[in-house]
Amino acid sequence: MTLENLTKEQFIRDFKDTLHEEQLIKVPAATPAELFTTLAKVIRKYYTDSWLERNRKLSEEQQKIAYYFSIEFLPGRMLETNLLNLGILDLVKAGFADLDVDFEAVKNAEHDMALGNGGLGRLAAAFMDSLATTGYPGFGNGLRYKYGLFKQRIVDGYQVELPDSWFGSIGNVWEVRKDHDVVDIKLFGDVYLAIDENGKFSPVYKDAQVLRAVPYDVPQIGFENGNINNLRLWDVEIPEEYELNYPTLADRRAVQDITAILYPDDSNYEGKQLRLVQEYFMTSAGLQTIIKSYLKQGLPLENIHEKVSVHINDTHPAVAPAEFMRLLVDEYGLEWDAAWSTTVQTMSYTNHTILSEALEKWDAGLFKKVLPRVYQIILEIDNRFVAGLAQEGRDADLIERTRIVKNGQIHMANLAIIGGHSVNGVAKLHTELLKEDTLHDFYVLYPEKFNNKTNGIVQRRWTQIAAPELSAAIDETIGKEWRKDIHQLKKLEAFADDDAVLANFYQVKQEAKARLAKYILETTGVEVSTDAIFDVQVKRLHAYKRQLLNVLHIIKLYWDLKDNPDKDMVPRVFIFGAKAAPGYHFAKSVIKLINELANLINNDASLQSKLKVVFLENYNVSLAELIVPAANVSEQISTASKEASGTSNMKFMMTGAITLATLDGANIEIKDECGDDNIVIFGLTKDEVYDHYAKHDYYSRGVYENNPVLKRVVDTFINGTIPNSQSEGSEIYDALITQNDEYFLLADFDAYVSAQERIDSLYRDQRTWSRMSLMNIATSGKFTSDDTITEYAEEIWNLKK
Ligand SMILES: *Cc1c(COP(=O)(O)O)cnc(C)c1O
């Protein structure tokens, strides 16, 4: 079935037939979930031939394939993306209108696929879409968690976590189980070396646990090009022949635990055994099938890097070089040197953060217990690395700092760097920091391995899907070409002084705000006016992201209004969305405090609705699609140097919000694109932050005591003004004052307040604001993940379309 010939009438017939056959029900009686499942089945039929054809072609043409290993993928809902990319979104919507079916309700019946925490997982999902869209052969490799990122509820202002049983009653309608690609995974036990029949040393496994890895492939459909790639997610099962080893239900559950849950930590890691098992499980399973499918081509294993790239997304799959060596040397009999040479040329690694608490280090004892043979191989890699550097006459301290195993810990980033040919950061500033600071020693050793790949976003999801009114306005202004080529947005610049166009875009933003206002009213009971500035900070809750700085400013406005109810200000609605890692006490206290502050402010009639605060629960991709197009202000206020890139900053820019930002991560590149006049920048620079570190001259209590406005704001946390938040308030006060304000909130307070005053004055002039907004949209094309992935494909993986 070629989709170019699909008519609305044919679609309606296909839909009805499928519904009748599969659900034994007629359209008017069907629930949204039944309609959704049916629609998914119909479109699966439409794309199955292309999917088969793509897989056949790739193996026939012996093209080089990149495999993107990531412990997280955060696609959100897939229905609209799949329809849009197949080119039948409008047709299906029209068909549903004829059938009198509410498309929105059907769309909402799909559960978010939330197998990721935040930016890192969302990036991995964006890359899947962009690989298919650009046409490069690239597959994802991850885990099929039964429970995704927890569902967040707010009860009495506190975050409560509930399991995200995303399979629900529908299951994952897109996936296909691939039984012919199952592989076995060995864990635990003892390993010793014995001489085999060929006179070679080979490992003998004693008492190892053997598990089966079963792949489920999720199609990744390219935008209007018929390309379909695979996102392969692994699940665990007990092999039939080992069933006797698991006599009790508890034994079986312990195995199922391996793919039961996604660890809910963002920019942090827990050194838990189960997490190590997860990491190894998906890495080994992926590498085993990659080698098998490569060997089917009849090519020599020592050249596998010519046909295969393995990308290590953050350190979670960083065991890959060692596991690849194990497979090549132990299982396939390659000599060490040949195996090492092809391993290094196959592997590449992305670093996502400079926060030390996020750099994985495994306890060597634990690692040895779980992966005894891989542990031996890591020791061998490390010994050869150290000996090689010593032979070159390198400094002994440098060798000690860069080696993989030291002080009883295995440093996974070191393994990924030593075992691969490429290391990239995710924004210009971040890559510079890696080179000059975090990974400086490795930069001295291997300058040629380092490169930058600034993150990107799937523009189609954030414009065509999330912002249909905006997309229509762009069509009216510059035609529809931009839908295929996002760089065409530049043409909007020519309309920056066109009053009619500016008014149209203003109107579009008002419509998106009205939709969000309705949702806010329905979910929180808070009434907000679309005449107010919608000031948005949505992202994981983390001290370095400084939601608390936003709070300090809100409290300042609160006191301003209490002192002077007639204060001349544009009304503001501050909108938050954020999940805190369940074990992150401080982050949860900030959530509680925001909610109590919201209660105080939203119920104070004396403020005359000039100030509103809203915390929207369960921030996820679908909620982002509602919030992002409705924002006037995009809060990107991390301590300079701490946010590697950020990607929500790009989503907001592309949909016409003005960025209020520190010079951190990709904010710097956003400023370079949109120009100084179309962004509001404030605060310490990375050099100033590093200067404070070097001189140890930051003293937050001094700042607090010398600034009466700030002092009054900070004292608000502990003087009973904000009800029901005594312990949270004093925890926050302590962090800011007693513990010397690790993230420089007080240092940036005055600059932030001034920047906010600038926002207020800019917004008063609708024309000026609309012009800035349009210029942001016009210059946002640089941040398409289609271009980011093209750079990975050409500069790191060496792929052909
Ligand atoms: C884009 C996105 C993120 C990343 O946000 P940052 O502000 O860049 O940290 C996190 N979560 C969701 C659901 C997103 O869509």
PDBQT file of the ligand as one rigid body, heavy atoms in Angstrom, charges set to zero:
ROOT
HETATM    1  C1  LIG A 901      12.594  18.906  26.638  1.00  0.00    +0.000 C 
HETATM    2  C2  LIG A 901      12.217  18.188  27.864  1.00  0.00    +0.000 A 
HETATM    3  C3  LIG A 901      13.096  18.149  28.949  1.00  0.00    +0.000 A 
HETATM    4  C4  LIG A 901      14.433  18.866  28.972  1.00  0.00    +0.000 C 
HETATM    5  O1  LIG A 901      14.244  20.130  29.563  1.00  0.00    +0.000 OA
HETATM    6  P1  LIG A 901      15.487  21.049  29.982  1.00  0.00    +0.000 P 
HETATM    7  O2  LIG A 901      14.843  22.334  30.369  1.00  0.00    +0.000 OA
HETATM    8  O3  LIG A 901      16.352  21.191  28.779  1.00  0.00    +0.000 OA
HETATM    9  O4  LIG A 901      16.153  20.382  31.106  1.00  0.00    +0.000 OA
HETATM   10  C5  LIG A 901      12.708  17.461  30.086  1.00  0.00    +0.000 A 
HETATM   11  N1  LIG A 901      11.517  16.833  30.155  1.00  0.00    +0.000 NA
HETATM   12  C6  LIG A 901      10.641  16.868  29.135  1.00  0.00    +0.000 A 
HETATM   13  C7  LIG A 901       9.344  16.173  29.276  1.00  0.00    +0.000 C 
HETATM   14  C8  LIG A 901      10.960  17.537  27.955  1.00  0.00    +0.000 A 
HETATM   15  O5  LIG A 901      10.090  17.547  26.944  1.00  0.00    +0.000 OA
ENDROOT
TORSDOF 0
